[in-house]
């Protein structure tokens, strides 16, 4: 497994070990222990710039996924993730979670996108929600957006 991790955020360095360990566990759970990816832990300003450039959406977001291959997940390098630690901090405080727990949610969500999952259609959303919940051991981002709040 090759995880390239870069931080442009003051809190990123403190999370690096946790992020690497979590990614290793997630890739193993998904049957992709040898896969690689790159992760950028960044600020609202930077992720807003990326979101505007690649998705034509002019606001900060939580996590952006950039699969390396078509179809996603078909190569040994899965792609790139960008995570806003500013968004993660705000959402973690509102939800009563730690910053690390919130970043875990973004890692799961982003990695699932990198291996080919999506949530655009109802059936896809249900499957991605199920996988997030299973990998996190609690309700993930897609299930929460579908209105499920409690543990599965």
PAPA-526461 format. One record per atom (N, C-alpha, C): residue in three letters; atom name; x, y, z. Coordinates in steps of 0.1 Angstrom, whole numbers, always signed. Atoms other than C-alpha are relative to their C-alpha. Layout:
N
rest:ALA, atom:CA, xx:X, yy:Y, zz:Z
...
***
This chain:
152
rest:UNK, atom:N, xx:+8, yy:-12, zz:+0
rest:UNK, atom:CA, xx:+0, yy:+0, zz:+0
rest:UNK, atom:C, xx:+9, yy:+12, zz:+0
rest:UNK, atom:N, xx:-7, yy:-12, zz:+0
rest:UNK, atom:CA, xx:+13, yy:+34, zz:-9
rest:UNK, atom:C, xx:-10, yy:+12, zz:+1
rest:UNK, atom:N, xx:+8, yy:-12, zz:-3
rest:UNK, atom:CA, xx:-4, yy:+64, zz:+7
rest:UNK, atom:C, xx:+8, yy:+12, zz:+0
rest:UNK, atom:N, xx:-7, yy:-13, zz:+0
rest:UNK, atom:CA, xx:+9, yy:+98, zz:-2
rest:UNK, atom:C, xx:-9, yy:+10, zz:+8
rest:UNK, atom:N, xx:+8, yy:-9, zz:-9
rest:UNK, atom:CA, xx:-3, yy:+122, zz:+25
rest:UNK, atom:C, xx:+7, yy:+14, zz:+1
rest:UNK, atom:N, xx:-6, yy:-14, zz:-1
rest:UNK, atom:CA, xx:+2, yy:+160, zz:+23
rest:UNK, atom:C, xx:-10, yy:+8, zz:+8
rest:UNK, atom:N, xx:+9, yy:-9, zz:-8
rest:UNK, atom:CA, xx:-12, yy:+186, zz:+47
rest:UNK, atom:C, xx:+4, yy:+14, zz:-3
rest:UNK, atom:N, xx:-2, yy:-14, zz:+2
rest:UNK, atom:CA, xx:-17, yy:+222, zz:+39
rest:UNK, atom:C, xx:-8, yy:+7, zz:+12
rest:UNK, atom:N, xx:+8, yy:-5, zz:-11
rest:UNK, atom:CA, xx:-37, yy:+227, zz:+72
rest:UNK, atom:C, xx:+8, yy:-2, zz:+13
rest:UNK, atom:N, xx:-7, yy:+1, zz:-12
rest:UNK, atom:CA, xx:-23, yy:+234, zz:+106
rest:UNK, atom:C, xx:-3, yy:-12, zz:+9
rest:UNK, atom:N, xx:+4, yy:+12, zz:-7
rest:UNK, atom:CA, xx:-42, yy:+205, zz:+121
rest:UNK, atom:C, xx:+4, yy:-13, zz:-7
rest:UNK, atom:N, xx:-3, yy:+12, zz:+8
rest:UNK, atom:CA, xx:-31, yy:+180, zz:+94
rest:UNK, atom:C, xx:+11, yy:-9, zz:+6
rest:UNK, atom:N, xx:-12, yy:+8, zz:-5
rest:UNK, atom:CA, xx:+2, yy:+169, zz:+109
rest:UNK, atom:C, xx:-4, yy:-9, zz:+12
rest:UNK, atom:N, xx:+4, yy:+8, zz:-11
rest:UNK, atom:CA, xx:-15, yy:+157, zz:+141
rest:UNK, atom:C, xx:-9, yy:-11, zz:-4
rest:UNK, atom:N, xx:+9, yy:+10, zz:+5
rest:UNK, atom:CA, xx:-39, yy:+136, zz:+121
rest:UNK, atom:C, xx:+7, yy:-10, zz:-9
rest:UNK, atom:N, xx:-6, yy:+8, zz:+11
rest:UNK, atom:CA, xx:-14, yy:+120, zz:+97
rest:UNK, atom:C, xx:+1, yy:-15, zz:+4
rest:UNK, atom:N, xx:-2, yy:+14, zz:-4
rest:UNK, atom:CA, xx:-7, yy:+88, zz:+117
rest:UNK, atom:C, xx:-14, yy:-7, zz:+0
rest:UNK, atom:N, xx:+13, yy:+6, zz:+0
rest:UNK, atom:CA, xx:-44, yy:+82, zz:+122
rest:UNK, atom:C, xx:-6, yy:-2, zz:-14
rest:UNK, atom:N, xx:+5, yy:+1, zz:+13
rest:UNK, atom:CA, xx:-53, yy:+88, zz:+86
rest:UNK, atom:C, xx:+7, yy:-11, zz:-7
rest:UNK, atom:N, xx:-7, yy:+11, zz:+6
rest:UNK, atom:CA, xx:-26, yy:+64, zz:+74
rest:UNK, atom:C, xx:-5, yy:-13, zz:+5
rest:UNK, atom:N, xx:+4, yy:+12, zz:-6
rest:UNK, atom:CA, xx:-37, yy:+37, zz:+98
rest:UNK, atom:C, xx:-15, yy:-3, zz:-5
rest:UNK, atom:N, xx:+14, yy:+2, zz:+4
rest:UNK, atom:CA, xx:-74, yy:+42, zz:+89
rest:UNK, atom:C, xx:-1, yy:-4, zz:-15
rest:UNK, atom:N, xx:+0, yy:+3, zz:+14
rest:UNK, atom:CA, xx:-67, yy:+41, zz:+51
rest:UNK, atom:C, xx:+5, yy:-15, zz:-2
rest:UNK, atom:N, xx:-5, yy:+14, zz:+0
rest:UNK, atom:CA, xx:-47, yy:+8, zz:+56
rest:UNK, atom:C, xx:-11, yy:-9, zz:+3
rest:UNK, atom:N, xx:+12, yy:+9, zz:-5
rest:UNK, atom:CA, xx:-77, yy:-7, zz:+75
rest:UNK, atom:C, xx:-11, yy:+0, zz:-11
rest:UNK, atom:N, xx:+11, yy:-1, zz:+10
rest:UNK, atom:CA, xx:-102, yy:+5, zz:+49
rest:UNK, atom:C, xx:+3, yy:-7, zz:-13
rest:UNK, atom:N, xx:-4, yy:+6, zz:+12
rest:UNK, atom:CA, xx:-83, yy:-7, zz:+19
rest:UNK, atom:C, xx:+0, yy:-16, zz:+2
rest:UNK, atom:N, xx:+1, yy:+14, zz:-3
rest:UNK, atom:CA, xx:-79, yy:-41, zz:+36
rest:UNK, atom:C, xx:-14, yy:-5, zz:+0
rest:UNK, atom:N, xx:+14, yy:+4, zz:-1
rest:UNK, atom:CA, xx:-116, yy:-43, zz:+44
rest:UNK, atom:C, xx:-7, yy:+0, zz:-14
rest:UNK, atom:N, xx:+6, yy:+0, zz:+13
rest:UNK, atom:CA, xx:-124, yy:-35, zz:+8
rest:UNK, atom:C, xx:+7, yy:-10, zz:-10
rest:UNK, atom:N, xx:-7, yy:+9, zz:+8
rest:UNK, atom:CA, xx:-101, yy:-62, zz:-5
rest:UNK, atom:C, xx:+11, yy:+6, zz:-9
rest:UNK, atom:N, xx:-10, yy:-7, zz:+8
rest:UNK, atom:CA, xx:-75, yy:-37, zz:-19
rest:UNK, atom:C, xx:+12, yy:+4, zz:+8
rest:UNK, atom:N, xx:-11, yy:-4, zz:-9
rest:UNK, atom:CA, xx:-46, yy:-39, zz:+6
rest:UNK, atom:C, xx:+12, yy:+5, zz:-7
rest:UNK, atom:N, xx:-12, yy:-5, zz:+8
rest:UNK, atom:CA, xx:-20, yy:-32, zz:-21
rest:UNK, atom:C, xx:-2, yy:+13, zz:-7
rest:UNK, atom:N, xx:+3, yy:-12, zz:+8
rest:UNK, atom:CA, xx:-37, yy:-2, zz:-36
rest:UNK, atom:C, xx:+6, yy:+12, zz:+6
rest:UNK, atom:N, xx:-5, yy:-13, zz:-4
rest:UNK, atom:CA, xx:-24, yy:+33, zz:-34
rest:UNK, atom:C, xx:-9, yy:+12, zz:-3
rest:UNK, atom:N, xx:+7, yy:-12, zz:+2
rest:UNK, atom:CA, xx:-38, yy:+68, zz:-32
rest:UNK, atom:C, xx:+7, yy:+11, zz:+6
rest:UNK, atom:N, xx:-6, yy:-12, zz:-6
rest:UNK, atom:CA, xx:-29, yy:+103, zz:-24
rest:UNK, atom:C, xx:-11, yy:+8, zz:+7
rest:UNK, atom:N, xx:+10, yy:-7, zz:-8
rest:UNK, atom:CA, xx:-46, yy:+124, zz:+2
rest:UNK, atom:C, xx:+6, yy:+14, zz:+3
rest:UNK, atom:N, xx:-4, yy:-14, zz:-3
rest:UNK, atom:CA, xx:-45, yy:+162, zz:+7
rest:UNK, atom:C, xx:-9, yy:+4, zz:+11
rest:UNK, atom:N, xx:+7, yy:-6, zz:-11
rest:UNK, atom:CA, xx:-56, yy:+176, zz:+41
rest:UNK, atom:C, xx:+1, yy:+15, zz:-1
rest:UNK, atom:N, xx:-2, yy:-14, zz:+4
rest:UNK, atom:CA, xx:-64, yy:+212, zz:+34
rest:UNK, atom:C, xx:-11, yy:+9, zz:+7
rest:UNK, atom:N, xx:+9, yy:-11, zz:-5
rest:UNK, atom:CA, xx:-84, yy:+244, zz:+41
rest:UNK, atom:C, xx:-12, yy:+2, zz:-8
rest:UNK, atom:N, xx:+12, yy:-4, zz:+8
rest:UNK, atom:CA, xx:-117, yy:+257, zz:+30
rest:UNK, atom:C, xx:+4, yy:+7, zz:-13
rest:UNK, atom:N, xx:-4, yy:-8, zz:+12
rest:UNK, atom:CA, xx:-100, yy:+281, zz:+6
rest:UNK, atom:C, xx:+5, yy:-9, zz:-11
rest:UNK, atom:N, xx:-6, yy:+9, zz:+10
rest:UNK, atom:CA, xx:-80, yy:+254, zz:-12
rest:UNK, atom:C, xx:-11, yy:-10, zz:-6
rest:UNK, atom:N, xx:+10, yy:+10, zz:+5
rest:UNK, atom:CA, xx:-109, yy:+229, zz:-14
rest:UNK, atom:C, xx:-11, yy:+7, zz:-8
rest:UNK, atom:N, xx:+9, yy:-8, zz:+8
rest:UNK, atom:CA, xx:-132, yy:+257, zz:-27
rest:UNK, atom:C, xx:+6, yy:+2, zz:-14
rest:UNK, atom:N, xx:-6, yy:-2, zz:+13
rest:UNK, atom:CA, xx:-107, yy:+264, zz:-54
rest:UNK, atom:C, xx:+0, yy:-13, zz:-9
rest:UNK, atom:N, xx:+0, yy:+13, zz:+7
rest:UNK, atom:CA, xx:-105, yy:+226, zz:-63
rest:UNK, atom:C, xx:-15, yy:-3, zz:-5
rest:UNK, atom:N, xx:+14, yy:+2, zz:+3
rest:UNK, atom:CA, xx:-143, yy:+224, zz:-62
rest:UNK, atom:C, xx:-5, yy:+8, zz:-12
rest:UNK, atom:N, xx:+3, yy:-9, zz:+11
rest:UNK, atom:CA, xx:-147, yy:+254, zz:-85
rest:UNK, atom:C, xx:+6, yy:-5, zz:-13
rest:UNK, atom:N, xx:-7, yy:+4, zz:+12
rest:UNK, atom:CA, xx:-121, yy:+241, zz:-109
rest:UNK, atom:C, xx:-5, yy:-13, zz:-6
rest:UNK, atom:N, xx:+3, yy:+13, zz:+5
rest:UNK, atom:CA, xx:-131, yy:+205, zz:-112
rest:UNK, atom:C, xx:-15, yy:-3, zz:-1
rest:UNK, atom:N, xx:+15, yy:+3, zz:+0
rest:UNK, atom:CA, xx:-169, yy:+206, zz:-105
rest:UNK, atom:C, xx:-8, yy:+12, zz:-3
rest:UNK, atom:N, xx:+7, yy:-12, zz:+3
rest:UNK, atom:CA, xx:-178, yy:+242, zz:-113
rest:UNK, atom:C, xx:-10, yy:+4, zz:+12
rest:UNK, atom:N, xx:+8, yy:-3, zz:-12
rest:UNK, atom:CA, xx:-192, yy:+246, zz:-77
rest:UNK, atom:C, xx:+8, yy:+9, zz:+8
rest:UNK, atom:N, xx:-8, yy:-10, zz:-6
rest:UNK, atom:CA, xx:-180, yy:+277, zz:-60
rest:UNK, atom:C, xx:-3, yy:+1, zz:+15
rest:UNK, atom:N, xx:+0, yy:-1, zz:-15
rest:UNK, atom:CA, xx:-180, yy:+268, zz:-23
rest:UNK, atom:C, xx:+8, yy:-12, zz:+5
rest:UNK, atom:N, xx:-8, yy:+11, zz:-6
rest:UNK, atom:CA, xx:-160, yy:+247, zz:+1
rest:UNK, atom:C, xx:-9, yy:-12, zz:+2
rest:UNK, atom:N, xx:+7, yy:+12, zz:-2
rest:UNK, atom:CA, xx:-170, yy:+211, zz:+5
rest:UNK, atom:C, xx:+8, yy:-9, zz:+9
rest:UNK, atom:N, xx:-7, yy:+9, zz:-10
rest:UNK, atom:CA, xx:-160, yy:+182, zz:+28
rest:UNK, atom:C, xx:+11, yy:-8, zz:-6
rest:UNK, atom:N, xx:-10, yy:+9, zz:+6
rest:UNK, atom:CA, xx:-142, yy:+157, zz:+5
rest:UNK, atom:C, xx:-2, yy:+0, zz:-15
rest:UNK, atom:N, xx:+0, yy:+1, zz:+15
rest:UNK, atom:CA, xx:-134, yy:+156, zz:-32
rest:UNK, atom:C, xx:+8, yy:-13, zz:-3
rest:UNK, atom:N, xx:-6, yy:+12, zz:+4
rest:UNK, atom:CA, xx:-125, yy:+123, zz:-49
rest:UNK, atom:C, xx:+3, yy:+1, zz:-15
rest:UNK, atom:N, xx:-5, yy:-1, zz:+13
rest:UNK, atom:CA, xx:-105, yy:+121, zz:-81
rest:UNK, atom:C, xx:+5, yy:-14, zz:-4
rest:UNK, atom:N, xx:-5, yy:+13, zz:+4
rest:UNK, atom:CA, xx:-104, yy:+85, zz:-94
rest:UNK, atom:C, xx:+11, yy:+0, zz:-11
rest:UNK, atom:N, xx:-12, yy:+0, zz:+9
rest:UNK, atom:CA, xx:-72, yy:+76, zz:-113
rest:UNK, atom:C, xx:-4, yy:-7, zz:-13
rest:UNK, atom:N, xx:+3, yy:+8, zz:+11
rest:UNK, atom:CA, xx:-88, yy:+52, zz:-137
rest:UNK, atom:C, xx:-15, yy:+0, zz:-4
rest:UNK, atom:N, xx:+13, yy:+1, zz:+5
rest:UNK, atom:CA, xx:-119, yy:+46, zz:-158
rest:UNK, atom:C, xx:-2, yy:-15, zz:-5
rest:UNK, atom:N, xx:+9, yy:-3, zz:-11
rest:UNK, atom:CA, xx:-137, yy:+26, zz:-145
rest:UNK, atom:C, xx:+8, yy:+2, zz:+13
rest:UNK, atom:N, xx:-7, yy:-2, zz:-12
rest:UNK, atom:CA, xx:-128, yy:+38, zz:-110
rest:UNK, atom:C, xx:+3, yy:-13, zz:+7
rest:UNK, atom:N, xx:-4, yy:+12, zz:-7
rest:UNK, atom:CA, xx:-109, yy:+13, zz:-89
rest:UNK, atom:C, xx:+7, yy:-11, zz:-8
rest:UNK, atom:N, xx:-6, yy:+11, zz:+8
rest:UNK, atom:CA, xx:-95, yy:-7, zz:-118
rest:UNK, atom:C, xx:+15, yy:-1, zz:+0
rest:UNK, atom:N, xx:-14, yy:+1, zz:+0
rest:UNK, atom:CA, xx:-59, yy:+2, zz:-113
rest:UNK, atom:C, xx:+6, yy:-1, zz:+14
rest:UNK, atom:N, xx:-6, yy:+2, zz:-14
rest:UNK, atom:CA, xx:-34, yy:-2, zz:-84
rest:UNK, atom:C, xx:+1, yy:+14, zz:+7
rest:UNK, atom:N, xx:+1, yy:-13, zz:-6
rest:UNK, atom:CA, xx:-34, yy:+36, zz:-78
rest:UNK, atom:C, xx:-14, yy:+4, zz:-1
rest:UNK, atom:N, xx:+15, yy:-3, zz:+1
rest:UNK, atom:CA, xx:-70, yy:+45, zz:-69
rest:UNK, atom:C, xx:-3, yy:+14, zz:-4
rest:UNK, atom:N, xx:+2, yy:-14, zz:+3
rest:UNK, atom:CA, xx:-66, yy:+82, zz:-72
rest:UNK, atom:C, xx:+3, yy:+9, zz:+11
rest:UNK, atom:N, xx:-4, yy:-10, zz:-9
rest:UNK, atom:CA, xx:-66, yy:+113, zz:-51
rest:UNK, atom:C, xx:-13, yy:+5, zz:+8
rest:UNK, atom:N, xx:+10, yy:-6, zz:-9
rest:UNK, atom:CA, xx:-87, yy:+127, zz:-21
rest:UNK, atom:C, xx:+5, yy:+13, zz:+5
rest:UNK, atom:N, xx:-2, yy:-12, zz:-6
rest:UNK, atom:CA, xx:-89, yy:+162, zz:-9
rest:UNK, atom:C, xx:-10, yy:+2, zz:+11
rest:UNK, atom:N, xx:+9, yy:-1, zz:-12
rest:UNK, atom:CA, xx:-104, yy:+168, zz:+26
rest:UNK, atom:C, xx:+2, yy:+13, zz:+6
rest:UNK, atom:N, xx:-1, yy:-13, zz:-7
rest:UNK, atom:CA, xx:-112, yy:+201, zz:+41
rest:UNK, atom:C, xx:-1, yy:-2, zz:+15
rest:UNK, atom:N, xx:+0, yy:+2, zz:-15
rest:UNK, atom:CA, xx:-102, yy:+200, zz:+78
rest:UNK, atom:C, xx:-8, yy:+11, zz:+6
rest:UNK, atom:N, xx:+9, yy:-10, zz:-6
rest:UNK, atom:CA, xx:-121, yy:+233, zz:+83
rest:UNK, atom:C, xx:-14, yy:-5, zz:+0
rest:UNK, atom:N, xx:+14, yy:+6, zz:+1
rest:UNK, atom:CA, xx:-154, yy:+217, zz:+71
rest:UNK, atom:C, xx:-1, yy:-11, zz:+11
rest:UNK, atom:N, xx:+1, yy:+11, zz:-10
rest:UNK, atom:CA, xx:-146, yy:+186, zz:+92
rest:UNK, atom:C, xx:-1, yy:+5, zz:+14
rest:UNK, atom:N, xx:+1, yy:-6, zz:-13
rest:UNK, atom:CA, xx:-140, yy:+207, zz:+123
rest:UNK, atom:C, xx:-13, yy:+6, zz:+4
rest:UNK, atom:N, xx:+13, yy:-6, zz:-3
rest:UNK, atom:CA, xx:-172, yy:+226, zz:+120
rest:UNK, atom:C, xx:-11, yy:-11, zz:+2
rest:UNK, atom:N, xx:+10, yy:+11, zz:+0
rest:UNK, atom:CA, xx:-193, yy:+195, zz:+113
rest:UNK, atom:C, xx:+2, yy:-9, zz:+12
rest:UNK, atom:N, xx:-3, yy:+8, zz:-12
rest:UNK, atom:CA, xx:-176, yy:+175, zz:+141
rest:UNK, atom:C, xx:-5, yy:+7, zz:+12
rest:UNK, atom:N, xx:+5, yy:-7, zz:-11
rest:UNK, atom:CA, xx:-184, yy:+202, zz:+166
rest:UNK, atom:C, xx:-15, yy:+0, zz:+1
rest:UNK, atom:N, xx:+14, yy:+0, zz:+1
rest:UNK, atom:CA, xx:-220, yy:+204, zz:+155
rest:UNK, atom:C, xx:-6, yy:-14, zz:+4
rest:UNK, atom:N, xx:+5, yy:+14, zz:-2
rest:UNK, atom:CA, xx:-224, yy:+166, zz:+156
rest:UNK, atom:C, xx:+5, yy:-6, zz:+13
rest:UNK, atom:N, xx:-6, yy:+6, zz:-13
rest:UNK, atom:CA, xx:-205, yy:+160, zz:+189
rest:UNK, atom:C, xx:+10, yy:-11, zz:-3
rest:UNK, atom:N, xx:-10, yy:+10, zz:+4
rest:UNK, atom:CA, xx:-178, yy:+140, zz:+171
rest:UNK, atom:C, xx:+14, yy:+7, zz:+1
rest:UNK, atom:N, xx:-14, yy:-5, zz:+0
rest:UNK, atom:CA, xx:-140, yy:+143, zz:+173
rest:UNK, atom:C, xx:+3, yy:+4, zz:-14
rest:UNK, atom:N, xx:-5, yy:-2, zz:+14
rest:UNK, atom:CA, xx:-121, yy:+157, zz:+143
rest:UNK, atom:C, xx:+4, yy:-12, zz:-7
rest:UNK, atom:N, xx:-5, yy:+13, zz:+6
rest:UNK, atom:CA, xx:-106, yy:+123, zz:+138
rest:UNK, atom:C, xx:-12, yy:-8, zz:-5
rest:UNK, atom:N, xx:+12, yy:+8, zz:+4
rest:UNK, atom:CA, xx:-141, yy:+106, zz:+137
rest:UNK, atom:C, xx:-6, yy:+6, zz:-13
rest:UNK, atom:N, xx:+6, yy:-6, zz:+12
rest:UNK, atom:CA, xx:-153, yy:+132, zz:+111
rest:UNK, atom:C, xx:+9, yy:-3, zz:-12
rest:UNK, atom:N, xx:-9, yy:+3, zz:+11
rest:UNK, atom:CA, xx:-122, yy:+127, zz:+90
rest:UNK, atom:C, xx:-2, yy:-15, zz:-5
rest:UNK, atom:N, xx:+2, yy:+14, zz:+4
rest:UNK, atom:CA, xx:-128, yy:+89, zz:+91
rest:UNK, atom:C, xx:-12, yy:-1, zz:-9
rest:UNK, atom:N, xx:+12, yy:+0, zz:+8
rest:UNK, atom:CA, xx:-163, yy:+96, zz:+76
rest:UNK, atom:C, xx:+4, yy:+4, zz:-14
rest:UNK, atom:N, xx:-4, yy:-6, zz:+13
rest:UNK, atom:CA, xx:-147, yy:+116, zz:+47
rest:UNK, atom:C, xx:+9, yy:-10, zz:-7
rest:UNK, atom:N, xx:-9, yy:+10, zz:+7
rest:UNK, atom:CA, xx:-120, yy:+89, zz:+41
rest:UNK, atom:C, xx:-8, yy:-12, zz:-5
rest:UNK, atom:N, xx:+8, yy:+11, zz:+5
rest:UNK, atom:CA, xx:-146, yy:+61, zz:+39
rest:UNK, atom:C, xx:-8, yy:+5, zz:-12
rest:UNK, atom:N, xx:+8, yy:-5, zz:+11
rest:UNK, atom:CA, xx:-168, yy:+82, zz:+16
rest:UNK, atom:C, xx:+8, yy:+2, zz:-13
rest:UNK, atom:N, xx:-9, yy:-3, zz:+11
rest:UNK, atom:CA, xx:-139, yy:+93, zz:-6
rest:UNK, atom:C, xx:+5, yy:-13, zz:-6
rest:UNK, atom:N, xx:-5, yy:+12, zz:+5
rest:UNK, atom:CA, xx:-124, yy:+59, zz:-9
rest:UNK, atom:C, xx:-10, yy:-9, zz:-7
rest:UNK, atom:N, xx:+11, yy:+7, zz:+7
rest:UNK, atom:CA, xx:-157, yy:+43, zz:-18
rest:UNK, atom:C, xx:-2, yy:+6, zz:-14
rest:UNK, atom:N, xx:+1, yy:-6, zz:+14
rest:UNK, atom:CA, xx:-159, yy:+68, zz:-47
rest:UNK, atom:C, xx:+12, yy:-5, zz:-8
rest:UNK, atom:N, xx:-12, yy:+4, zz:+7
rest:UNK, atom:CA, xx:-123, yy:+59, zz:-57
rest:UNK, atom:C, xx:-1, yy:-14, zz:-5
rest:UNK, atom:N, xx:+1, yy:+14, zz:+5
rest:UNK, atom:CA, xx:-132, yy:+22, zz:-60
rest:UNK, atom:C, xx:-13, yy:-2, zz:-8
rest:UNK, atom:N, xx:+11, yy:+1, zz:+9
rest:UNK, atom:CA, xx:-163, yy:+29, zz:-80
rest:UNK, atom:C, xx:-14, yy:+1, zz:+5
rest:UNK, atom:N, xx:+14, yy:-2, zz:-6
rest:UNK, atom:CA, xx:-193, yy:+35, zz:-57
rest:UNK, atom:C, xx:-4, yy:+15, zz:-2
rest:UNK, atom:N, xx:+6, yy:-13, zz:+2
rest:UNK, atom:CA, xx:-216, yy:+64, zz:-62
rest:UNK, atom:C, xx:-14, yy:+1, zz:+8
rest:UNK, atom:N, xx:+13, yy:-1, zz:-7
rest:UNK, atom:CA, xx:-248, yy:+78, zz:-47
rest:UNK, atom:C, xx:-10, yy:+9, zz:-8
rest:UNK, atom:N, xx:+8, yy:-8, zz:+8
rest:UNK, atom:CA, xx:-265, yy:+95, zz:-76
rest:UNK, atom:C, xx:-14, yy:-6, zz:-2
rest:UNK, atom:N, xx:+13, yy:+6, zz:+2
rest:UNK, atom:CA, xx:-293, yy:+70, zz:-80
rest:UNK, atom:C, xx:-4, yy:-7, zz:+13
rest:UNK, atom:N, xx:+5, yy:+6, zz:-13
rest:UNK, atom:CA, xx:-315, yy:+56, zz:-51
rest:UNK, atom:C, xx:+7, yy:-13, zz:+3
rest:UNK, atom:N, xx:-6, yy:+13, zz:-3
rest:UNK, atom:CA, xx:-301, yy:+20, zz:-54
rest:UNK, atom:C, xx:+14, yy:+1, zz:+3
rest:UNK, atom:N, xx:-14, yy:-2, zz:-3
rest:UNK, atom:CA, xx:-265, yy:+32, zz:-56
rest:UNK, atom:C, xx:+2, yy:+7, zz:+14
rest:UNK, atom:N, xx:-1, yy:-7, zz:-13
rest:UNK, atom:CA, xx:-271, yy:+55, zz:-26
rest:UNK, atom:C, xx:-2, yy:-10, zz:+11
rest:UNK, atom:N, xx:+3, yy:+10, zz:-11
rest:UNK, atom:CA, xx:-286, yy:+26, zz:-5
rest:UNK, atom:C, xx:+12, yy:-9, zz:+2
rest:UNK, atom:N, xx:-11, yy:+9, zz:-1
rest:UNK, atom:CA, xx:-256, yy:+4, zz:-13
rest:UNK, atom:C, xx:+12, yy:+8, zz:+5
rest:UNK, atom:N, xx:-12, yy:-7, zz:-5
rest:UNK, atom:CA, xx:-230, yy:+31, zz:-7
rest:UNK, atom:C, xx:-3, yy:+4, zz:+15
rest:UNK, atom:N, xx:+3, yy:-2, zz:-14
rest:UNK, atom:CA, xx:-248, yy:+40, zz:+26
rest:UNK, atom:C, xx:+3, yy:-12, zz:+8
rest:UNK, atom:N, xx:-2, yy:+12, zz:-7
rest:UNK, atom:CA, xx:-247, yy:+4, zz:+36
rest:UNK, atom:C, xx:+15, yy:-3, zz:+3
rest:UNK, atom:N, xx:-14, yy:+2, zz:-1
rest:UNK, atom:CA, xx:-210, yy:+1, zz:+29
rest:UNK, atom:C, xx:+7, yy:+10, zz:+10
rest:UNK, atom:N, xx:-5, yy:-10, zz:-9
rest:UNK, atom:CA, xx:-202, yy:+34, zz:+47
rest:UNK, atom:C, xx:-3, yy:-4, zz:+15
rest:UNK, atom:N, xx:+4, yy:+4, zz:-14
rest:UNK, atom:CA, xx:-222, yy:+22, zz:+78
rest:UNK, atom:C, xx:+8, yy:-12, zz:+5
rest:UNK, atom:N, xx:-8, yy:+13, zz:-3
rest:UNK, atom:CA, xx:-204, yy:-12, zz:+77
rest:UNK, atom:C, xx:+14, yy:+4, zz:+3
rest:UNK, atom:N, xx:-14, yy:-3, zz:-2
rest:UNK, atom:CA, xx:-169, yy:+3, zz:+74
rest:UNK, atom:C, xx:+2, yy:+9, zz:+12
rest:UNK, atom:N, xx:-2, yy:-9, zz:-11
rest:UNK, atom:CA, xx:-175, yy:+30, zz:+100
rest:UNK, atom:C, xx:-5, yy:-6, zz:+13
rest:UNK, atom:N, xx:+7, yy:+5, zz:-12
rest:UNK, atom:CA, xx:-196, yy:+9, zz:+124
rest:UNK, atom:C, xx:-10, yy:+10, zz:+6
rest:UNK, atom:N, xx:+11, yy:-10, zz:-4
rest:UNK, atom:CA, xx:-221, yy:+38, zz:+126
rest:UNK, atom:C, xx:-5, yy:+6, zz:-13
rest:UNK, atom:N, xx:+5, yy:-6, zz:+12
rest:UNK, atom:CA, xx:-241, yy:+59, zz:+102
rest:UNK, atom:C, xx:+10, yy:+9, zz:-7
rest:UNK, atom:N, xx:-9, yy:-7, zz:+8
rest:UNK, atom:CA, xx:-221, yy:+73, zz:+74
rest:UNK, atom:C, xx:-6, yy:+12, zz:-7
rest:UNK, atom:N, xx:+4, yy:-12, zz:+6
rest:UNK, atom:CA, xx:-224, yy:+104, zz:+52
rest:UNK, atom:C, xx:-13, yy:-2, zz:-9
rest:UNK, atom:N, xx:+11, yy:+2, zz:+9
rest:UNK, atom:CA, xx:-248, yy:+90, zz:+26
rest:UNK, atom:C, xx:-13, yy:-3, zz:+7
rest:UNK, atom:N, xx:+12, yy:+3, zz:-8
rest:UNK, atom:CA, xx:-272, yy:+75, zz:+51
rest:UNK, atom:C, xx:-5, yy:+12, zz:+7
rest:UNK, atom:N, xx:+4, yy:-12, zz:-7
rest:UNK, atom:CA, xx:-272, yy:+107, zz:+70
rest:UNK, atom:C, xx:-8, yy:+10, zz:-10
rest:UNK, atom:N, xx:+7, yy:-9, zz:+10
rest:UNK, atom:CA, xx:-281, yy:+126, zz:+38
rest:UNK, atom:C, xx:-13, yy:-6, zz:-4
rest:UNK, atom:N, xx:+13, yy:+6, zz:+3
rest:UNK, atom:CA, xx:-309, yy:+101, zz:+32
rest:UNK, atom:C, xx:-10, yy:+1, zz:+12
rest:UNK, atom:N, xx:+9, yy:-2, zz:-11
rest:UNK, atom:CA, xx:-323, yy:+110, zz:+66
rest:UNK, atom:C, xx:+1, yy:-10, zz:+11
rest:UNK, atom:N, xx:-2, yy:+10, zz:-11
rest:UNK, atom:CA, xx:-311, yy:+80, zz:+87
rest:UNK, atom:C, xx:+10, yy:+6, zz:+10
rest:UNK, atom:N, xx:-8, yy:-6, zz:-11
rest:UNK, atom:CA, xx:-297, yy:+92, zz:+120
rest:UNK, atom:C, xx:+6, yy:-10, zz:+9
rest:UNK, atom:N, xx:-5, yy:+10, zz:-10
rest:UNK, atom:CA, xx:-294, yy:+62, zz:+143
rest:UNK, atom:C, xx:+9, yy:-10, zz:-6
rest:UNK, atom:N, xx:-8, yy:+11, zz:+4
rest:UNK, atom:CA, xx:-272, yy:+32, zz:+142
rest:UNK, atom:C, xx:-8, yy:-9, zz:-8
rest:UNK, atom:N, xx:+7, yy:+9, zz:+9
rest:UNK, atom:CA, xx:-282, yy:+7, zz:+115
rest:UNK, atom:C, xx:-7, yy:-11, zz:+8
***
